[in-house]
Amino acid sequence: MLNCASLYKGGYSVYNPKNPPFKLKTLTPIWTGNIDRDSISAAETGVLGSLRWWYEGIVRSLDGYACDPTDDDVSKRCKFDSDAYEKAINCGENVDEAFKEGLKDVCAVCRLFGCTGLAKRFRIEIKGLKTLPLFFVTHQGVYATNGNWLFRIFGGQELGGQKKGKGMQTEFIFRNSTLWSSDPFDMSFLSIHGDEEKNLHILYYLLWVTTSLGALGAKSQNGFGQVKILNGLNNDMLESGKRYVQEEIQKSKKGENDEKHFNLNNFFSIIYEMKDPAPYEGVGWIVGRAPSNFDYRSYFIPCAFDIRYKSSTRNPFTSRGRDFGMRPFFKERLNSKITSDLFGSLGDSKSASKIHVSHLFKEAPNEKYYLKVWGYVPKTIGVDLKTVTTFLDEFIADKKGMFPGSKKVFEYNPKSVIG
């Protein structure tokens, strides 16, 4: 199911007939976070962010250095050395040689995606996606609690959403939109600076890795961004992309990576085929408003939050029932700190989730549902990668799991991706 400048700033792009758009298929909606009707620009920003994140992980897994562009310590972020560039020019060097001087302290990732003083080397264009209202499917027993959490996480009243009623009668209305298309959509990469073939082939390789192992765009931990490449890629492009990545690492800034940062050596990605997607295959309880003219169940069921957080809950007054979901399942077997490190935390010590869960999705309306779970487990976290994946298998497919009898149809193999 997986498929295999003038001054180097500013500039323009020209359509290259040798690089036609990729055809992709949405398997789950793509997150934009945009409340406006025109959300394509927001989607392109999210795609850029996800491609960069994956490039960082690839570079680190190959013993290269990748900076964290969000580091609070600005000195740890890459910066193009304009003084070195100007000095080289004044000493009679040509633009290309002077540019190399300015790049000496820039990591491989920033050389492509840009940093302070350096524009990114490419542009993305996406065509063929349409807005789809934001909504989720949840189990009846957690409708109110999960609905309130989702309303809070995804903007709620801050973005003009509405919450009417109380308890099980609550109606949640989001203002946010997502992007979707039942038909293939186009994605183009346009090189605007530097070596066109190198830039594009690295991007093709990144697109393949990102869509095969993870998701495209933001909010991937909440089910968004599952897409499939239909055509436009071949093995020669991928091998060329890998080779160019290695070359960029060799000539880029050297440094020591923080062990807590994403690295494909401490990574897993698993796809399960669902034997029985109950209780989500029925009507379900909708948080938000599903389009009345769209049979979304022929394509996906947006229930990632239930899977990752909880699909049933213990009654605090009667002590009946139990908290059941991926997070409480891990908490029972590990401890609160490790679980928070894996699944993220709120408050003063807010941290992002290292484990991502897709919505249930189909590749075609009459096929079975699939579930993708992926993430990274830093060596400093207090639990090893094998333990995490063993717990996942137990939670998903065991007799007492969430989807008993489901089978694993794909598991990440580092050799096939990073060599």
Beta strands, then each sheet from edge to edge (+ up, - down):
strand 1: 22-26
strand 2: 30-31
strand 3: 122-127
strand 4: 130-133
strand 5: 135-138
strand 6: 162-164
strand 7: 171-173
strand 8: 177-180
strand 9: 185-191
strand 10: 222-223
strand 11: 227-231
strand 12: 267-273
strand 13: 285-288
strand 14: 300-301
strand 15: 355-358
strand 16: 360-361
strand 17: 370-376
strand 18: 407-411
sheet 1: 3+ 9- 1+ 11-
sheet 2: 2+ 8- 4+
sheet 3: 5+ 13-
sheet 4: 6+ 7-
sheet 5: 10+ 15+ 17- 12+ 18-
sheet 6: 14+ 16-
end
